[in-house]
Amino acid sequence: MRNNAFIVVLSLLIQGPIAIFIALLMISNVPTYSWSSIRIRRSWRLFALAGVALLGSALLTEPWMTLLAISTIYLVMIPFAIASYAKVRRRREAPAAPAPRAGLRPAPL
């Protein structure tokens, strides 16, 4: 009986913070990559389909290891997504230089 209680407490100490961290990520404003932003070239579509098939077979044969790998890759990609979004935000905030009107030349200095 004592061994089962230890396992329950240990699993709560491990799974509780993970669940809270995931819940905070779900409601946060942390930028992440989305599936809608992925554009696959026509020459790579067959390879991408094969990769999805391999991922599906891995989920069927070794679900926990596959989910661990997917989650790890996702967490590793978050800093890259933040940096990418910062670059996009800087481009948006940069004032656009006005285009010169046709027929007008800048005055010489």
CNS distance restraints for C-alpha pairs under 8 A (distance, minus, plus):
assign (resid   1 and name CA) (resid   5 and name CA) 6.57 0.50 0.50
assign (resid   2 and name CA) (resid   6 and name CA) 6.36 0.50 0.50
assign (resid   3 and name CA) (resid   7 and name CA) 6.38 0.50 0.50
assign (resid   4 and name CA) (resid   8 and name CA) 6.24 0.50 0.50
assign (resid   5 and name CA) (resid   9 and name CA) 6.19 0.50 0.50
assign (resid   6 and name CA) (resid  10 and name CA) 5.99 0.50 0.50
assign (resid   7 and name CA) (resid  11 and name CA) 5.97 0.50 0.50
assign (resid   8 and name CA) (resid  12 and name CA) 6.18 0.50 0.50
assign (resid   9 and name CA) (resid  13 and name CA) 6.17 0.50 0.50
assign (resid  10 and name CA) (resid  14 and name CA) 6.29 0.50 0.50
assign (resid  11 and name CA) (resid  15 and name CA) 5.66 0.50 0.50
assign (resid  11 and name CA) (resid  16 and name CA) 7.82 0.50 0.50
assign (resid  12 and name CA) (resid  16 and name CA) 5.24 0.50 0.50
assign (resid  13 and name CA) (resid  17 and name CA) 6.89 0.50 0.50
assign (resid  14 and name CA) (resid  18 and name CA) 6.69 0.50 0.50
assign (resid  15 and name CA) (resid  19 and name CA) 6.02 0.50 0.50
assign (resid  16 and name CA) (resid  20 and name CA) 6.23 0.50 0.50
assign (resid  17 and name CA) (resid  21 and name CA) 6.01 0.50 0.50
assign (resid  18 and name CA) (resid  22 and name CA) 6.18 0.50 0.50
assign (resid  19 and name CA) (resid  23 and name CA) 6.11 0.50 0.50
assign (resid  20 and name CA) (resid  24 and name CA) 6.17 0.50 0.50
assign (resid  21 and name CA) (resid  25 and name CA) 6.25 0.50 0.50
assign (resid  22 and name CA) (resid  26 and name CA) 6.22 0.50 0.50
assign (resid  23 and name CA) (resid  27 and name CA) 6.66 0.50 0.50
assign (resid  24 and name CA) (resid  28 and name CA) 5.96 0.50 0.50
assign (resid  25 and name CA) (resid  29 and name CA) 7.95 0.50 0.50
assign (resid  25 and name CA) (resid  30 and name CA) 7.18 0.50 0.50
assign (resid  30 and name CA) (resid  82 and name CA) 7.22 0.50 0.50
assign (resid  31 and name CA) (resid  78 and name CA) 7.42 0.50 0.50
assign (resid  31 and name CA) (resid  81 and name CA) 6.13 0.50 0.50
assign (resid  31 and name CA) (resid  82 and name CA) 5.69 0.50 0.50
assign (resid  31 and name CA) (resid  85 and name CA) 6.78 0.50 0.50
assign (resid  32 and name CA) (resid  77 and name CA) 7.79 0.50 0.50
assign (resid  32 and name CA) (resid  78 and name CA) 5.89 0.50 0.50
assign (resid  32 and name CA) (resid  81 and name CA) 5.23 0.50 0.50
assign (resid  32 and name CA) (resid  82 and name CA) 7.01 0.50 0.50
assign (resid  33 and name CA) (resid  37 and name CA) 7.13 0.50 0.50
assign (resid  33 and name CA) (resid  78 and name CA) 7.99 0.50 0.50
assign (resid  33 and name CA) (resid  81 and name CA) 6.13 0.50 0.50
assign (resid  34 and name CA) (resid  38 and name CA) 7.25 0.50 0.50
assign (resid  40 and name CA) (resid  44 and name CA) 6.36 0.50 0.50
assign (resid  40 and name CA) (resid  45 and name CA) 6.21 0.50 0.50
assign (resid  40 and name CA) (resid  48 and name CA) 7.94 0.50 0.50
assign (resid  41 and name CA) (resid  45 and name CA) 6.43 0.50 0.50
assign (resid  44 and name CA) (resid  48 and name CA) 6.21 0.50 0.50
assign (resid  45 and name CA) (resid  49 and name CA) 6.13 0.50 0.50
assign (resid  46 and name CA) (resid  50 and name CA) 6.22 0.50 0.50
assign (resid  47 and name CA) (resid  51 and name CA) 6.12 0.50 0.50
assign (resid  48 and name CA) (resid  52 and name CA) 6.26 0.50 0.50
assign (resid  49 and name CA) (resid  53 and name CA) 6.25 0.50 0.50
assign (resid  50 and name CA) (resid  54 and name CA) 6.17 0.50 0.50
assign (resid  51 and name CA) (resid  55 and name CA) 6.10 0.50 0.50
assign (resid  52 and name CA) (resid  56 and name CA) 6.13 0.50 0.50
assign (resid  53 and name CA) (resid  57 and name CA) 6.22 0.50 0.50
assign (resid  54 and name CA) (resid  58 and name CA) 6.04 0.50 0.50
assign (resid  55 and name CA) (resid  59 and name CA) 6.15 0.50 0.50
assign (resid  55 and name CA) (resid  66 and name CA) 7.82 0.50 0.50
assign (resid  56 and name CA) (resid  60 and name CA) 6.38 0.50 0.50
assign (resid  57 and name CA) (resid  61 and name CA) 6.19 0.50 0.50
assign (resid  58 and name CA) (resid  62 and name CA) 5.56 0.50 0.50
assign (resid  58 and name CA) (resid  63 and name CA) 6.65 0.50 0.50
assign (resid  58 and name CA) (resid  66 and name CA) 6.21 0.50 0.50
assign (resid  59 and name CA) (resid  63 and name CA) 4.31 0.50 0.50
assign (resid  59 and name CA) (resid  64 and name CA) 7.75 0.50 0.50
assign (resid  59 and name CA) (resid  66 and name CA) 5.78 0.50 0.50
assign (resid  59 and name CA) (resid  67 and name CA) 7.41 0.50 0.50
assign (resid  62 and name CA) (resid  66 and name CA) 6.08 0.50 0.50
assign (resid  63 and name CA) (resid  67 and name CA) 6.04 0.50 0.50
assign (resid  64 and name CA) (resid  68 and name CA) 6.04 0.50 0.50
assign (resid  65 and name CA) (resid  69 and name CA) 6.15 0.50 0.50
assign (resid  66 and name CA) (resid  70 and name CA) 6.13 0.50 0.50
assign (resid  67 and name CA) (resid  71 and name CA) 5.96 0.50 0.50
assign (resid  68 and name CA) (resid  72 and name CA) 6.03 0.50 0.50
assign (resid  69 and name CA) (resid  73 and name CA) 6.14 0.50 0.50
assign (resid  70 and name CA) (resid  74 and name CA) 6.13 0.50 0.50
assign (resid  71 and name CA) (resid  75 and name CA) 6.15 0.50 0.50
assign (resid  72 and name CA) (resid  76 and name CA) 6.13 0.50 0.50
assign (resid  73 and name CA) (resid  77 and name CA) 6.20 0.50 0.50
assign (resid  74 and name CA) (resid  78 and name CA) 6.62 0.50 0.50
assign (resid  76 and name CA) (resid  80 and name CA) 7.83 0.50 0.50
assign (resid  77 and name CA) (resid  81 and name CA) 6.21 0.50 0.50
assign (resid  78 and name CA) (resid  82 and name CA) 6.19 0.50 0.50
assign (resid  79 and name CA) (resid  83 and name CA) 6.25 0.50 0.50
assign (resid  80 and name CA) (resid  84 and name CA) 6.08 0.50 0.50
assign (resid  81 and name CA) (resid  85 and name CA) 6.02 0.50 0.50
assign (resid  82 and name CA) (resid  86 and name CA) 6.13 0.50 0.50
assign (resid  83 and name CA) (resid  87 and name CA) 6.38 0.50 0.50
assign (resid  84 and name CA) (resid  88 and name CA) 6.44 0.50 0.50
assign (resid  85 and name CA) (resid  89 and name CA) 6.06 0.50 0.50
assign (resid  86 and name CA) (resid  90 and name CA) 6.15 0.50 0.50
assign (resid  87 and name CA) (resid  91 and name CA) 6.35 0.50 0.50
assign (resid  88 and name CA) (resid  92 and name CA) 6.32 0.50 0.50
assign (resid  89 and name CA) (resid  93 and name CA) 6.17 0.50 0.50
assign (resid  90 and name CA) (resid  94 and name CA) 6.09 0.50 0.50
assign (resid 100 and name CA) (resid 104 and name CA) 7.21 0.50 0.50
assign (resid 100 and name CA) (resid 105 and name CA) 7.89 0.50 0.50
